[in-house]
Amino acid sequence: MTSRAARRVFRQSCLGAVTAAALWLSASGVAASLPIPYVYVACIAGGGILSGGQTVTLTGWRADTPLATLEGKTVRIEGMLSPTGFLAEKAEIVADGCRPELQKAEALCNPCLTAPPQPPPMPPTGPRK
C-alpha cells in the first residue's frame, strides 16, 4: 500500500469514528443545553454583573443602554442563559444604588425546553432479500 493510499484509509477511518461518536451522542440524548430566557436583578459593579453574591458570565450585551452607564446601579436584565454564559438583551434600572436585597435570578419559562429536538427513531430494518 502506498503512503497516499494509507493516508486516505486513515482519513476515512477517522471520519467514520467521528461520525459514529456524533451519532451515538445524539442517539443517547447527550446534547448541549439550548439557551433559555432568563432574568437577573443585579448590581453593575466594576463593569460586571453581580447577583446574589455571584458574578454573571456575560457573553454579550445587546441592550440599548451601554453597560458602563449602569455602573453602581441595581438593574433588571433580561436575556438568554446558556452553558457558556448570559447574553443580555434588555436592561432597566431598578434602583440607584447597589441593593443586595433586590437581587434575584430566575428563568422566564416553565418548563424550559433545554434539549434540541431529536429526529424520530429509525424503523428497524429486516433482513435484506
N, C-alpha and C positions, 0 to 999 in steps of 0.2 A: 504494500500500500504506500502510495506516495505521501509526502508530508502535506500536500494540498488536500488530498482526499481525507487524510487523518484529521486535519483541521475542520473540514466540512462535517465529518461524523461527530467530532467533539461539539461543534456549534449546535448541530441538530439535537444531540443528546441533552445539552444544557437547556435549549429552548423547550424540549419536551419535559424536562424536570421542573422548570419554572411554570409551565402551563399546568402540569399536574398539581403542583403545590397551590397555584391560584384556584384551580377547580376544587381542590379539597377544602381550602379555607372558605370559599363561598358556599359550598355544599354543607359545611359543618356549622354555618351561621356565624362564623367569626368574621366580623367586619368592623370597620371604623364607625364610630358613632356619628350620626348626622348632626349638624348644628340645630340647636333648639332656641326658640325665642326666650329671652331671659332679661330680667331687670335687676339692677343694683341701685340701692340708695347708698351712696358712698361719699367719702371725703376726697377731694382732689388735693394732694399734698406732694410736693417735690416732683411734679409732672407725672405722678402716678395715681392710681385709683386704690383707695383703702376702704374696705368694707368688712366690718366685724373683726378687725384686727388682722385681716388677710390682705395681701397685695394681689390685685387682679392682674393677670397677664393680658395685656392689651395687644391684639393682633392688628387692629386698625381703628381709625376714627373717621366715620362718615357723617357725624353730626354737624349741623350748621355752625354751632358755636365752637370756636377754637378751644382746645383743651387748656392752653395757657391762661385764657381769660377766666377760667373757673377755679383757679388756684385759691385754696383756703376756704372753699365753699362746700356745703353739702348739696349733692346733685343726684337727681334720679336719672339713670342712664339705661335706656333700652337698647337691645341689640341681639346678637346671635352668639350663643355659647357653644364652643366645640372643644374637643380634647386638646386642641392646640392653644386655645385662648378665647378671648372675648372681642367681638367686632362691634364697636359702638355705632349706633345709627341715629339715636336721638338723645338729647340731653336737655334737662331743665333744672333750674336752681330751686332747691327746696328750702334752704336756709343760708344766711350769710356767713356763718362760721362753720367749723367742723363740729358736727353734733353727733357723737357716737350713739346716742340713744335712738336716733332716727335710722341708723344704718341697717340694711337688710339685703337679702339676695333671694330671689325666687324665680322659678320657671313660670312662663306665661302660658303654658299648655298643660292640660291634664286629661288624659295621659299624653306624654310626649312620645312620638314615634321616632326612635333613635337608630333604627337599622334600615339600611336601604332595602327597597323591595327585592324579594328573591324571585328568580324565574320559577315557573311551575316545574314540578318534578317531571323528569322524562319517563315516558311509559316503558315498562320492561320490554325488552326485545326477546323474542323467542328464537329458537334455533333457525338458522338460515336454510332455505331449501336449495 
